[in-house]
Amino acid sequence: MKSWQIVRVVAGCFILLSLLFGAQGSPLYFSSNWLWVTAFVGANLLQSGLTRWCLMESMLRRLGVQAGT
C-alpha cells in the first residue's frame, strides 16, 4: 500500500471506532466524548485536503513507505 492509502484506511478506522464507542445507540457505547476523535480526524482530513500536507503521511514516508501518486 502507498502512504496515502494507509492514511485513509487509518482515518476511516478511527472514525468508525469513535462512532462505535461514542454513538448512544451503539452496542459498544462508552461515552459521547469519543465523538471528539471523529471531529479531530475530520478536521485533519479537511486540513490535509486544503494544504496538501499530512503529518501521518510524512511520518510514514520517513518509515520507508512508498509515497505514490
PDB file of N, CA, C, O and CB in Angstrom:
ATOM      1  N   MET A   1       0.836  -1.195   0.000  1.00  0.00           N
ATOM      2  CA  MET A   1       0.000   0.000   0.000  1.00  0.00           C
ATOM      3  C   MET A   1       0.873   1.248   0.000  1.00  0.00           C
ATOM      4  O   MET A   1       1.967   1.262   0.564  1.00  0.00           O
ATOM      5  CB  MET A   1      -0.947   0.004   1.216  1.00  0.00           C
ATOM      6  N   LYS A   2       0.382   2.263  -0.624  1.00  0.00           N
ATOM      7  CA  LYS A   2       1.065   3.556  -0.649  1.00  0.00           C
ATOM      8  C   LYS A   2       0.716   4.326   0.617  1.00  0.00           C
ATOM      9  O   LYS A   2      -0.253   3.994   1.299  1.00  0.00           O
ATOM     10  CB  LYS A   2       0.676   4.373  -1.918  1.00  0.00           C
ATOM     11  N   SER A   3       1.499   5.350   0.934  1.00  0.00           N
ATOM     12  CA  SER A   3       1.292   6.099   2.179  1.00  0.00           C
ATOM     13  C   SER A   3      -0.076   6.774   2.232  1.00  0.00           C
ATOM     14  O   SER A   3      -0.709   6.804   3.287  1.00  0.00           O
ATOM     15  CB  SER A   3       2.381   7.147   2.342  1.00  0.00           C
ATOM     16  N   TRP A   4      -0.541   7.317   1.098  1.00  0.00           N
ATOM     17  CA  TRP A   4      -1.841   7.990   1.099  1.00  0.00           C
ATOM     18  C   TRP A   4      -2.971   6.998   1.341  1.00  0.00           C
ATOM     19  O   TRP A   4      -3.992   7.358   1.927  1.00  0.00           O
ATOM     20  CB  TRP A   4      -2.064   8.725  -0.227  1.00  0.00           C
ATOM     21  N   GLN A   5      -2.801   5.750   0.898  1.00  0.00           N
ATOM     22  CA  GLN A   5      -3.821   4.741   1.131  1.00  0.00           C
ATOM     23  C   GLN A   5      -3.873   4.349   2.602  1.00  0.00           C
ATOM     24  O   GLN A   5      -4.955   4.174   3.163  1.00  0.00           O
ATOM     25  CB  GLN A   5      -3.561   3.512   0.265  1.00  0.00           C
ATOM     26  N   ILE A   6      -2.716   4.212   3.223  1.00  0.00           N
ATOM     27  CA  ILE A   6      -2.657   3.860   4.640  1.00  0.00           C
ATOM     28  C   ILE A   6      -3.298   4.954   5.480  1.00  0.00           C
ATOM     29  O   ILE A   6      -4.031   4.658   6.423  1.00  0.00           O
ATOM     30  CB  ILE A   6      -1.202   3.627   5.084  1.00  0.00           C
ATOM     31  N   VAL A   7      -3.033   6.213   5.151  1.00  0.00           N
ATOM     32  CA  VAL A   7      -3.627   7.334   5.886  1.00  0.00           C
ATOM     33  C   VAL A   7      -5.146   7.252   5.833  1.00  0.00           C
ATOM     34  O   VAL A   7      -5.811   7.432   6.854  1.00  0.00           O
ATOM     35  CB  VAL A   7      -3.144   8.684   5.310  1.00  0.00           C
ATOM     36  N   ARG A   8      -5.694   6.988   4.677  1.00  0.00           N
ATOM     37  CA  ARG A   8      -7.155   6.940   4.538  1.00  0.00           C
ATOM     38  C   ARG A   8      -7.759   5.733   5.251  1.00  0.00           C
ATOM     39  O   ARG A   8      -8.844   5.837   5.822  1.00  0.00           O
ATOM     40  CB  ARG A   8      -7.542   6.910   3.062  1.00  0.00           C
ATOM     41  N   VAL A   9      -7.080   4.602   5.228  1.00  0.00           N
ATOM     42  CA  VAL A   9      -7.567   3.418   5.933  1.00  0.00           C
ATOM     43  C   VAL A   9      -7.561   3.662   7.440  1.00  0.00           C
ATOM     44  O   VAL A   9      -8.528   3.342   8.131  1.00  0.00           O
ATOM     45  CB  VAL A   9      -6.708   2.183   5.583  1.00  0.00           C
ATOM     46  N   VAL A  10      -6.468   4.228   7.942  1.00  0.00           N
ATOM     47  CA  VAL A  10      -6.372   4.510   9.379  1.00  0.00           C
ATOM     48  C   VAL A  10      -7.423   5.547   9.789  1.00  0.00           C
ATOM     49  O   VAL A  10      -8.067   5.395  10.828  1.00  0.00           O
ATOM     50  CB  VAL A  10      -4.949   5.011   9.742  1.00  0.00           C
ATOM     51  N   ALA A  11      -7.598   6.589   8.991  1.00  0.00           N
ATOM     52  CA  ALA A  11      -8.606   7.613   9.302  1.00  0.00           C
ATOM     53  C   ALA A  11     -10.003   6.995   9.331  1.00  0.00           C
ATOM     54  O   ALA A  11     -10.791   7.280  10.233  1.00  0.00           O
ATOM     55  CB  ALA A  11      -8.552   8.765   8.267  1.00  0.00           C
ATOM     56  N   GLY A  12     -10.305   6.162   8.360  1.00  0.00           N
ATOM     57  CA  GLY A  12     -11.605   5.504   8.331  1.00  0.00           C
ATOM     58  C   GLY A  12     -11.827   4.615   9.539  1.00  0.00           C
ATOM     59  O   GLY A  12     -12.919   4.596  10.107  1.00  0.00           O
ATOM     60  N   CYS A  13     -10.795   3.877   9.936  1.00  0.00           N
ATOM     61  CA  CYS A  13     -10.906   3.022  11.125  1.00  0.00           C
ATOM     62  C   CYS A  13     -11.133   3.852  12.380  1.00  0.00           C
ATOM     63  O   CYS A  13     -11.972   3.503  13.211  1.00  0.00           O
ATOM     64  CB  CYS A  13      -9.646   2.164  11.290  1.00  0.00           C
ATOM     65  N   PHE A  14     -10.391   4.951  12.526  1.00  0.00           N
ATOM     66  CA  PHE A  14     -10.573   5.815  13.687  1.00  0.00           C
ATOM     67  C   PHE A  14     -11.982   6.393  13.734  1.00  0.00           C
ATOM     68  O   PHE A  14     -12.591   6.453  14.802  1.00  0.00           O
ATOM     69  CB  PHE A  14      -9.546   6.943  13.673  1.00  0.00           C
ATOM     70  N   ILE A  15     -12.501   6.816  12.591  1.00  0.00           N
ATOM     71  CA  ILE A  15     -13.848   7.388  12.551  1.00  0.00           C
ATOM     72  C   ILE A  15     -14.883   6.340  12.928  1.00  0.00           C
ATOM     73  O   ILE A  15     -15.772   6.608  13.737  1.00  0.00           O
ATOM     74  CB  ILE A  15     -14.155   7.959  11.156  1.00  0.00           C
ATOM     75  N   LEU A  16     -14.777   5.154  12.352  1.00  0.00           N
ATOM     76  CA  LEU A  16     -15.752   4.109  12.655  1.00  0.00           C
ATOM     77  C   LEU A  16     -15.679   3.661  14.111  1.00  0.00           C
ATOM     78  O   LEU A  16     -16.715   3.451  14.742  1.00  0.00           O
ATOM     79  CB  LEU A  16     -15.538   2.916  11.741  1.00  0.00           C
ATOM     80  N   LEU A  17     -14.472   3.511  14.652  1.00  0.00           N
ATOM     81  CA  LEU A  17     -14.333   3.116  16.058  1.00  0.00           C
ATOM     82  C   LEU A  17     -14.854   4.185  17.006  1.00  0.00           C
ATOM     83  O   LEU A  17     -15.521   3.874  17.993  1.00  0.00           O
ATOM     84  CB  LEU A  17     -12.878   2.818  16.378  1.00  0.00           C
ATOM     85  N   SER A  18     -14.550   5.446  16.708  1.00  0.00           N
ATOM     86  CA  SER A  18     -15.022   6.507  17.598  1.00  0.00           C
ATOM     87  C   SER A  18     -16.539   6.633  17.545  1.00  0.00           C
ATOM     88  O   SER A  18     -17.166   6.958  18.553  1.00  0.00           O
ATOM     89  CB  SER A  18     -14.372   7.842  17.229  1.00  0.00           C
ATOM     90  N   LEU A  19     -17.133   6.382  16.389  1.00  0.00           N
ATOM     91  CA  LEU A  19     -18.599   6.375  16.311  1.00  0.00           C
ATOM     92  C   LEU A  19     -19.175   5.174  17.053  1.00  0.00           C
ATOM     93  O   LEU A  19     -20.220   5.283  17.694  1.00  0.00           O
ATOM     94  CB  LEU A  19     -19.063   6.361  14.841  1.00  0.00           C
ATOM     95  N   LEU A  20     -18.508   4.044  16.970  1.00  0.00           N
ATOM     96  CA  LEU A  20     -18.958   2.851  17.672  1.00  0.00           C
ATOM     97  C   LEU A  20     -18.933   3.059  19.184  1.00  0.00           C
ATOM     98  O   LEU A  20     -19.831   2.604  19.892  1.00  0.00           O
ATOM     99  CB  LEU A  20     -18.092   1.654  17.290  1.00  0.00           C
ATOM    100  N   PHE A  21     -17.897   3.751  19.679  1.00  0.00           N
ATOM    101  CA  PHE A  21     -17.770   3.994  21.114  1.00  0.00           C
ATOM    102  C   PHE A  21     -18.517   5.239  21.587  1.00  0.00           C
ATOM    103  O   PHE A  21     -18.778   5.382  22.781  1.00  0.00           O
ATOM    104  CB  PHE A  21     -16.321   4.119  21.476  1.00  0.00           C
ATOM    105  N   GLY A  22     -18.868   6.151  20.657  1.00  0.00           N
ATOM    106  CA  GLY A  22     -19.449   7.420  21.069  1.00  0.00           C
ATOM    107  C   GLY A  22     -20.914   7.626  20.749  1.00  0.00           C
ATOM    108  O   GLY A  22     -21.548   8.512  21.321  1.00  0.00           O
ATOM    109  N   ALA A  23     -21.471   6.826  19.843  1.00  0.00           N
ATOM    110  CA  ALA A  23     -22.886   6.981  19.486  1.00  0.00           C
ATOM    111  C   ALA A  23     -23.752   6.240  20.506  1.00  0.00           C
ATOM    112  O   ALA A  23     -23.516   5.067  20.792  1.00  0.00           O
ATOM    113  CB  ALA A  23     -23.160   6.448  18.044  1.00  0.00           C
ATOM    114  N   GLN A  24     -24.730   6.915  21.038  1.00  0.00           N
ATOM    115  CA  GLN A  24     -25.530   6.342  22.128  1.00  0.00           C
ATOM    116  C   GLN A  24     -26.293   5.090  21.721  1.00  0.00           C
ATOM    117  O   GLN A  24     -26.585   4.259  22.582  1.00  0.00           O
ATOM    118  CB  GLN A  24     -26.502   7.368  22.638  1.00  0.00           C
ATOM    119  N   GLY A  25     -26.626   4.922  20.458  1.00  0.00           N
ATOM    120  CA  GLY A  25     -27.344   3.742  20.013  1.00  0.00           C
ATOM    121  C   GLY A  25     -26.457   2.538  19.771  1.00  0.00           C
ATOM    122  O   GLY A  25     -26.956   1.457  19.458  1.00  0.00           O
ATOM    123  N   SER A  26     -25.157   2.701  19.908  1.00  0.00           N
ATOM    124  CA  SER A  26     -24.209   1.637  19.619  1.00  0.00           C
ATOM    125  C   SER A  26     -24.164   0.609  20.752  1.00  0.00           C
ATOM    126  O   SER A  26     -24.294   0.969  21.922  1.00  0.00           O
ATOM    127  CB  SER A  26     -22.819   2.222  19.384  1.00  0.00           C
ATOM    128  N   PRO A  27     -23.982  -0.666  20.410  1.00  0.00           N
ATOM    129  CA  PRO A  27     -23.869  -1.689  21.459  1.00  0.00           C
ATOM    130  C   PRO A  27     -22.574  -1.572  22.271  1.00  0.00           C
ATOM    131  O   PRO A  27     -22.485  -2.130  23.364  1.00  0.00           O
ATOM    132  CB  PRO A  27     -23.950  -3.071  20.837  1.00  0.00           C
ATOM    133  N   LEU A  28     -21.579  -0.860  21.756  1.00  0.00           N
ATOM    134  CA  LEU A  28     -20.313  -0.677  22.479  1.00  0.00           C
ATOM    135  C   LEU A  28     -20.144   0.757  22.984  1.00  0.00           C
ATOM    136  O   LEU A  28     -19.021   1.240  23.127  1.00  0.00           O
ATOM    137  CB  LEU A  28     -19.136  -1.048  21.577  1.00  0.00           C
ATOM    138  N   TYR A  29     -21.240   1.421  23.247  1.00  0.00           N
ATOM    139  CA  TYR A  29     -21.207   2.821  23.701  1.00  0.00           C
ATOM    140  C   TYR A  29     -20.481   2.935  25.037  1.00  0.00           C
ATOM    141  O   TYR A  29     -20.780   2.201  25.979  1.00  0.00           O
ATOM    142  CB  TYR A  29     -22.640   3.388  23.826  1.00  0.00           C
ATOM    143  N   PHE A  30     -19.522   3.865  25.112  1.00  0.00           N
ATOM    144  CA  PHE A  30     -18.833   4.172  26.360  1.00  0.00           C
ATOM    145  C   PHE A  30     -19.137   5.591  26.820  1.00  0.00           C
ATOM    146  O   PHE A  30     -19.585   5.811  27.945  1.00  0.00           O
ATOM    147  CB  PHE A  30     -17.328   3.984  26.197  1.00  0.00           C
ATOM    148  N   SER A  31     -18.889   6.545  25.937  1.00  0.00           N
ATOM    149  CA  SER A  31     -19.057   7.950  26.277  1.00  0.00           C
ATOM    150  C   SER A  31     -19.182   8.763  24.993  1.00  0.00           C
ATOM    151  O   SER A  31     -18.563   8.447  23.977  1.00  0.00           O
ATOM    152  CB  SER A  31     -17.872   8.460  27.141  1.00  0.00           C
ATOM    153  N   SER A  32     -19.988   9.805  25.059  1.00  0.00           N
ATOM    154  CA  SER A  32     -20.123  10.657  23.877  1.00  0.00           C
ATOM    155  C   SER A  32     -18.855  11.479  23.622  1.00  0.00           C
ATOM    156  O   SER A  32     -18.735  12.106  22.570  1.00  0.00           O
ATOM    157  CB  SER A  32     -21.326  11.590  24.037  1.00  0.00           C
ATOM    158  N   ASN A  33     -17.927  11.486  24.548  1.00  0.00           N
ATOM    159  CA  ASN A  33     -16.653  12.179  24.346  1.00  0.00           C
ATOM    160  C   ASN A  33     -15.826  11.543  23.232  1.00  0.00           C
ATOM    161  O   ASN A  33     -14.929  12.188  22.689  1.00  0.00           O
ATOM    162  CB  ASN A  33     -15.852  12.187  25.640  1.00  0.00           C
ATOM    163  N   TRP A  34     -16.110  10.295  22.885  1.00  0.00           N
ATOM    164  CA  TRP A  34     -15.423   9.650  21.768  1.00  0.00           C
ATOM    165  C   TRP A  34     -15.706  10.356  20.456  1.00  0.00           C
ATOM    166  O   TRP A  34     -14.932  10.217  19.509  1.00  0.00           O
ATOM    167  CB  TRP A  34     -15.833   8.194  21.667  1.00  0.00           C
ATOM    168  N   LEU A  35     -16.784  11.104  20.373  1.00  0.00           N
ATOM    169  CA  LEU A  35     -17.111  11.819  19.139  1.00  0.00           C
ATOM    170  C   LEU A  35     -16.100  12.920  18.844  1.00  0.00           C
ATOM    171  O   LEU A  35     -16.001  13.373  17.704  1.00  0.00           O
ATOM    172  CB  LEU A  35     -18.512  12.412  19.229  1.00  0.00           C
ATOM    173  N   TRP A  36     -15.346  13.359  19.856  1.00  0.00           N
ATOM    174  CA  TRP A  36     -14.288  14.337  19.624  1.00  0.00           C
ATOM    175  C   TRP A  36     -13.198  13.748  18.732  1.00  0.00           C
ATOM    176  O   TRP A  36     -12.565  14.478  17.968  1.00  0.00           O
ATOM    177  CB  TRP A  36     -13.687  14.807  20.959  1.00  0.00           C
ATOM    178  N   VAL A  37     -12.973  12.438  18.818  1.00  0.00           N
ATOM    179  CA  VAL A  37     -11.998  11.790  17.936  1.00  0.00           C
ATOM    180  C   VAL A  37     -12.465  11.907  16.490  1.00  0.00           C
ATOM    181  O   VAL A  37     -11.666  12.185  15.596  1.00  0.00           O
ATOM    182  CB  VAL A  37     -11.798  10.299  18.326  1.00  0.00           C
ATOM    183  N   THR A  38     -13.767  11.691  16.262  1.00  0.00           N
ATOM    184  CA  THR A  38     -14.324  11.831  14.920  1.00  0.00           C
ATOM    185  C   THR A  38     -14.110  13.248  14.397  1.00  0.00           C
ATOM    186  O   THR A  38     -13.715  13.437  13.246  1.00  0.00           O
ATOM    187  CB  THR A  38     -15.823  11.481  14.918  1.00  0.00           C
ATOM    188  N   ALA A  39     -14.371  14.238  15.240  1.00  0.00           N
ATOM    189  CA  ALA A  39     -14.183  15.636  14.832  1.00  0.00           C
ATOM    190  C   ALA A  39     -12.710  15.929  14.541  1.00  0.00           C
ATOM    191  O   ALA A  39     -12.403  16.634  13.580  1.00  0.00           O
ATOM    192  CB  ALA A  39     -14.706  16.591  15.925  1.00  0.00           C
ATOM    193  N   PHE A  40     -11.807  15.403  15.348  1.00  0.00           N
ATOM    194  CA  PHE A  40     -10.377  15.620  15.156  1.00  0.00           C
ATOM    195  C   PHE A  40      -9.902  15.023  13.831  1.00  0.00           C
ATOM    196  O   PHE A  40      -9.179  15.674  13.076  1.00  0.00           O
ATOM    197  CB  PHE A  40      -9.587  15.014  16.321  1.00  0.00           C
ATOM    198  N   VAL A  41     -10.307  13.796  13.554  1.00  0.00           N
ATOM    199  CA  VAL A  41      -9.903  13.143  12.306  1.00  0.00           C
ATOM    200  C   VAL A  41     -10.487  13.898  11.108  1.00  0.00           C
ATOM    201  O   VAL A  41      -9.795  14.116  10.113  1.00  0.00           O
ATOM    202  CB  VAL A  41     -10.364  11.656  12.289  1.00  0.00           C
ATOM    203  N   GLY A  42     -11.748  14.293  11.204  1.00  0.00           N
ATOM    204  CA  GLY A  42     -12.367  15.049  10.123  1.00  0.00           C
ATOM    205  C   GLY A  42     -11.668  16.373   9.876  1.00  0.00           C
ATOM    206  O   GLY A  42     -11.466  16.765   8.727  1.00  0.00           O
ATOM    207  N   ALA A  43     -11.295  17.067  10.948  1.00  0.00           N
ATOM    208  CA  ALA A  43     -10.583  18.341  10.803  1.00  0.00           C
ATOM    209  C   ALA A  43      -9.216  18.133  10.164  1.00  0.00           C
ATOM    210  O   ALA A  43      -8.784  18.946   9.347  1.00  0.00           O
ATOM    211  CB  ALA A  43     -10.426  19.028  12.167  1.00  0.00           C
ATOM    212  N   ASN A  44      -8.535  17.057  10.527  1.00  0.00           N
ATOM    213  CA  ASN A  44      -7.233  16.772   9.917  1.00  0.00           C
ATOM    214  C   ASN A  44      -7.366  16.406   8.448  1.00  0.00           C
ATOM    215  O   ASN A  44      -6.521  16.785   7.638  1.00  0.00           O
ATOM    216  CB  ASN A  44      -6.534  15.646  10.665  1.00  0.00           C
ATOM    217  N   LEU A  45      -8.416  15.675   8.093  1.00  0.00           N
ATOM    218  CA  LEU A  45      -8.640  15.370   6.680  1.00  0.00           C
ATOM    219  C   LEU A  45      -8.930  16.636   5.887  1.00  0.00           C
ATOM    220  O   LEU A  45      -8.444  16.798   4.768  1.00  0.00           O
ATOM    221  CB  LEU A  45      -9.795  14.376   6.523  1.00  0.00           C
ATOM    222  N   LEU A  46      -9.715  17.526   6.460  1.00  0.00           N
ATOM    223  CA  LEU A  46     -10.013  18.797   5.813  1.00  0.00           C
ATOM    224  C   LEU A  46      -8.732  19.620   5.631  1.00  0.00           C
ATOM    225  O   LEU A  46      -8.475  20.151   4.551  1.00  0.00           O
ATOM    226  CB  LEU A  46     -11.050  19.590   6.635  1.00  0.00           C
ATOM    227  N   GLN A  47      -7.942  19.717   6.690  1.00  0.00           N
ATOM    228  CA  GLN A  47      -6.692  20.473   6.638  1.00  0.00           C
ATOM    229  C   GLN A  47      -5.754  19.896   5.590  1.00  0.00           C
ATOM    230  O   GLN A  47      -5.156  20.650   4.823  1.00  0.00           O
ATOM    231  CB  GLN A  47      -6.010  20.479   8.009  1.00  0.00           C
ATOM    232  N   SER A  48      -5.612  18.570   5.540  1.00  0.00           N
ATOM    233  CA  SER A  48      -4.691  17.974   4.572  1.00  0.00           C
ATOM    234  C   SER A  48      -5.203  18.140   3.143  1.00  0.00           C
ATOM    235  O   SER A  48      -4.406  18.240   2.211  1.00  0.00           O
ATOM    236  CB  SER A  48      -4.482  16.489   4.883  1.00  0.00           C
ATOM    237  N   GLY A  49      -6.507  18.172   2.964  1.00  0.00           N
ATOM    238  CA  GLY A  49      -7.055  18.404   1.637  1.00  0.00           C
ATOM    239  C   GLY A  49      -6.821  19.816   1.143  1.00  0.00           C
ATOM    240  O   GLY A  49      -6.634  20.039  -0.053  1.00  0.00           O
ATOM    241  N   LEU A  50      -6.833  20.775   2.064  1.00  0.00           N
ATOM    242  CA  LEU A  50      -6.632  22.176   1.686  1.00  0.00           C
ATOM    243  C   LEU A  50      -5.164  22.543   1.539  1.00  0.00           C
ATOM    244  O   LEU A  50      -4.810  23.351   0.680  1.00  0.00           O
ATOM    245  CB  LEU A  50      -7.271  23.079   2.708  1.00  0.00           C
ATOM    246  N   THR A  51      -4.306  21.958   2.367  1.00  0.00           N
ATOM    247  CA  THR A  51      -2.892  22.345   2.361  1.00  0.00           C
ATOM    248  C   THR A  51      -1.993  21.355   1.618  1.00  0.00           C
ATOM    249  O   THR A  51      -0.824  21.645   1.362  1.00  0.00           O
ATOM    250  CB  THR A  51      -2.404  22.493   3.778  1.00  0.00           C
ATOM    251  N   ARG A  52      -2.538  20.189   1.276  1.00  0.00           N
ATOM    252  CA  ARG A  52      -1.763  19.123   0.643  1.00  0.00           C
ATOM    253  C   ARG A  52      -0.599  18.664   1.510  1.00  0.00           C
ATOM    254  O   ARG A  52       0.443  18.270   0.985  1.00  0.00           O
ATOM    255  CB  ARG A  52      -1.244  19.586  -0.702  1.00  0.00           C
ATOM    256  N   TRP A  53      -0.759  18.708   2.831  1.00  0.00           N
ATOM    257  CA  TRP A  53       0.252  18.230   3.771  1.00  0.00           C
ATOM    258  C   TRP A  53      -0.436  17.459   4.881  1.00  0.00           C
ATOM    259  O   TRP A  53      -1.436  17.913   5.437  1.00  0.00           O
ATOM    260  CB  TRP A  53       1.086  19.406   4.351  1.00  0.00           C
ATOM    261  N   CYS A  54       0.105  16.287   5.201  1.00  0.00           N
ATOM    262  CA  CYS A  54      -0.451  15.440   6.251  1.00  0.00           C
ATOM    263  C   CYS A  54       0.700  14.915   7.107  1.00  0.00           C
ATOM    264  O   CYS A  54       1.641  14.318   6.585  1.00  0.00           O
ATOM    265  CB  CYS A  54      -1.288  14.261   5.646  1.00  0.00           C
ATOM    266  N   LEU A  55       0.628  15.136   8.411  1.00  0.00           N
ATOM    267  CA  LEU A  55       1.701  14.712   9.308  1.00  0.00           C
ATOM    268  C   LEU A  55       1.880  13.199   9.277  1.00  0.00           C
ATOM    269  O   LEU A  55       3.011  12.716   9.231  1.00  0.00           O
ATOM    270  CB  LEU A  55       1.416  15.176  10.736  1.00  0.00           C
ATOM    271  N   MET A  56       0.789  12.448   9.302  1.00  0.00           N
ATOM    272  CA  MET A  56       0.907  10.991   9.307  1.00  0.00           C
ATOM    273  C   MET A  56       1.553  10.482   8.028  1.00  0.00           C
ATOM    274  O   MET A  56       2.359   9.553   8.066  1.00  0.00           O
ATOM    275  CB  MET A  56      -0.462  10.349   9.488  1.00  0.00           C
ATOM    276  N   GLU A  57       1.208  11.077   6.909  1.00  0.00           N
ATOM    277  CA  GLU A  57       1.818  10.665   5.641  1.00  0.00           C
ATOM    278  C   GLU A  57       3.314  10.984   5.642  1.00  0.00           C
ATOM    279  O   GLU A  57       4.113  10.208   5.118  1.00  0.00           O
ATOM    280  CB  GLU A  57       1.119  11.363   4.448  1.00  0.00           C
ATOM    281  N   SER A  58       3.691  12.105   6.219  1.00  0.00           N
ATOM    282  CA  SER A  58       5.115  12.449   6.324  1.00  0.00           C
ATOM    283  C   SER A  58       5.851  11.438   7.196  1.00  0.00           C
ATOM    284  O   SER A  58       6.968  11.034   6.874  1.00  0.00           O
ATOM    285  CB  SER A  58       5.289  13.870   6.899  1.00  0.00           C
ATOM    286  N   MET A  59       5.233  11.033   8.291  1.00  0.00           N
ATOM    287  CA  MET A  59       5.857  10.043   9.178  1.00  0.00           C
ATOM    288  C   MET A  59       5.966   8.682   8.488  1.00  0.00           C
ATOM    289  O   MET A  59       6.975   7.993   8.634  1.00  0.00           O
ATOM    290  CB  MET A  59       5.051   9.909  10.487  1.00  0.00           C
ATOM    291  N   LEU A  60       4.942   8.296   7.742  1.00  0.00           N
ATOM    292  CA  LEU A  60       5.000   7.022   7.018  1.00  0.00           C
ATOM    293  C   LEU A  60       6.110   7.029   5.982  1.00  0.00           C
ATOM    294  O   LEU A  60       6.791   6.020   5.801  1.00  0.00           O
ATOM    295  CB  LEU A  60       3.661   6.728   6.342  1.00  0.00           C
ATOM    296  N   ARG A  61       6.301   8.138   5.307  1.00  0.00           N
ATOM    297  CA  ARG A  61       7.373   8.238   4.309  1.00  0.00           C
ATOM    298  C   ARG A  61       8.738   8.101   4.965  1.00  0.00           C
ATOM    299  O   ARG A  61       9.638   7.474   4.406  1.00  0.00           O
ATOM    300  CB  ARG A  61       7.286   9.572   3.551  1.00  0.00           C
ATOM    301  N   ARG A  62       8.897   8.690   6.162  1.00  0.00           N
ATOM    302  CA  ARG A  62      10.171   8.561   6.874  1.00  0.00           C
ATOM    303  C   ARG A  62      10.431   7.127   7.315  1.00  0.00           C
ATOM    304  O   ARG A  62      11.580   6.711   7.469  1.00  0.00           O
ATOM    305  CB  ARG A  62      10.192   9.483   8.086  1.00  0.00           C
ATOM    306  N   LEU A  63       9.346   6.371   7.517  1.00  0.00           N
ATOM    307  CA  LEU A  63       9.474   4.964   7.882  1.00  0.00           C
ATOM    308  C   LEU A  63       9.717   4.067   6.672  1.00  0.00           C
ATOM    309  O   LEU A  63       9.889   2.856   6.810  1.00  0.00           O
ATOM    310  CB  LEU A  63       8.233   4.509   8.611  1.00  0.00           C
ATOM    311  N   GLY A  64       9.728   4.674   5.486  1.00  0.00           N
ATOM    312  CA  GLY A  64      10.057   3.927   4.288  1.00  0.00           C
ATOM    313  C   GLY A  64       8.876   3.484   3.448  1.00  0.00           C
ATOM    314  O   GLY A  64       9.051   2.741   2.483  1.00  0.00           O
ATOM    315  N   VAL A  65       7.683   3.925   3.795  1.00  0.00           N
ATOM    316  CA  VAL A  65       6.507   3.569   2.997  1.00  0.00           C
ATOM    317  C   VAL A  65       6.530   4.389   1.714  1.00  0.00           C
ATOM    318  O   VAL A  65       6.824   5.584   1.733  1.00  0.00           O
ATOM    319  CB  VAL A  65       5.178   3.815   3.795  1.00  0.00           C
ATOM    320  N   GLN A  66       6.222   3.743   0.613  1.00  0.00           N
ATOM    321  CA  GLN A  66       6.253   4.403  -0.696  1.00  0.00           C
ATOM    322  C   GLN A  66       5.147   5.479  -0.770  1.00  0.00           C
ATOM    323  O   GLN A  66       4.030   5.259  -0.303  1.00  0.00           O
ATOM    324  CB  GLN A  66       6.077   3.352  -1.844  1.00  0.00           C
ATOM    325  N   ALA A  67       5.471   6.629  -1.354  1.00  0.00           N
ATOM    326  CA  ALA A  67       4.554   7.760  -1.409  1.00  0.00           C
ATOM    327  C   ALA A  67       3.403   7.533  -2.367  1.00  0.00           C
ATOM    328  O   ALA A  67       2.249   7.668  -1.961  1.00  0.00           O
ATOM    329  CB  ALA A  67       5.294   8.999  -1.803  1.00  0.00           C
ATOM    330  N   GLY A  68       3.656   7.205  -3.582  1.00  0.00           N
ATOM    331  CA  GLY A  68       2.593   7.027  -4.571  1.00  0.00           C
ATOM    332  C   GLY A  68       2.116   8.349  -5.140  1.00  0.00           C
ATOM    333  O   GLY A  68       2.554   9.419  -4.718  1.00  0.00           O
ATOM    334  N   THR A  69       1.208   8.259  -6.110  1.00  0.00           N
ATOM    335  CA  THR A  69       0.712   9.463  -6.763  1.00  0.00           C
ATOM    336  C   THR A  69      -0.772   9.596  -6.613  1.00  0.00           C
ATOM    337  O   THR A  69      -1.359  10.560  -7.106  1.00  0.00           O
ATOM    338  CB  THR A  69       1.076   9.467  -8.218  1.00  0.00           C
TER     339      THR A  69
END
